[in-house]
Amino acid sequence: MADQSIDLFPVRPDAAAVSIHPAPDWITLSPGATGGNMEILVDMSGEWESELRFCLASLVEGRYHETFVKSSLGKGLTRTFEAAAEEPIVYTHYSAFDEFEVGTRRFAPYR
């Protein structure tokens, strides 16, 4: 199967780029500066479409941020996709993030 990945690179350097990698059972998003991934499971109910739309709209509209924390598990990354009237989608991952400083980075809108 040919690579069907999509890379969105905003004109603004302070906005979050994102790579989108589709697969039959999930879609992998790689947003922000870390290059880390989050998966959206593709289910028969179609709820994955609204989750993908929500996450992409948050990135494009500047309602996305990354927070690095240090804990007993190591350094962790929390990605937060926000919306004005809905609960945010929060995804936390612990891994080797030694090159990133502890703190929060907010990304600007695409325009």
Long-range contacts (C-beta under 8 A, 24 or more apart in sequence): 8-59, 10-60, 10-110, 11-110, 11-111, 12-108, 12-109, 12-110, 12-111, 14-107, 14-108, 15-59, 15-62, 15-107, 15-108, 15-109, 15-110, 16-59, 16-64, 16-107, 18-56, 18-59, 27-52, 29-55, 31-55, 31-59, 31-64, 31-79, 32-64, 32-66, 32-79, 32-105, 32-107, 33-66, 33-100, 33-105, 34-66, 34-77, 34-97, 34-100, 36-77, 36-79, 36-93, 36-95, 38-79, 38-91, 38-93, 51-89, 54-81, 54-83, 54-86, 54-89, 55-81, 55-89, 57-83, 58-82, 58-83, 58-89, 59-107, 59-110, 60-109, 60-110, 61-109, 61-110, 62-106, 62-107, 62-108, 62-109, 62-110, 64-106, 64-107, 65-104, 65-105, 65-106, 65-107, 66-104, 66-105, 66-107, 67-103, 67-104, 67-105, 68-97, 68-100, 68-101, 68-102, 68-103, 68-104, 69-102, 70-102, 75-100, 75-102
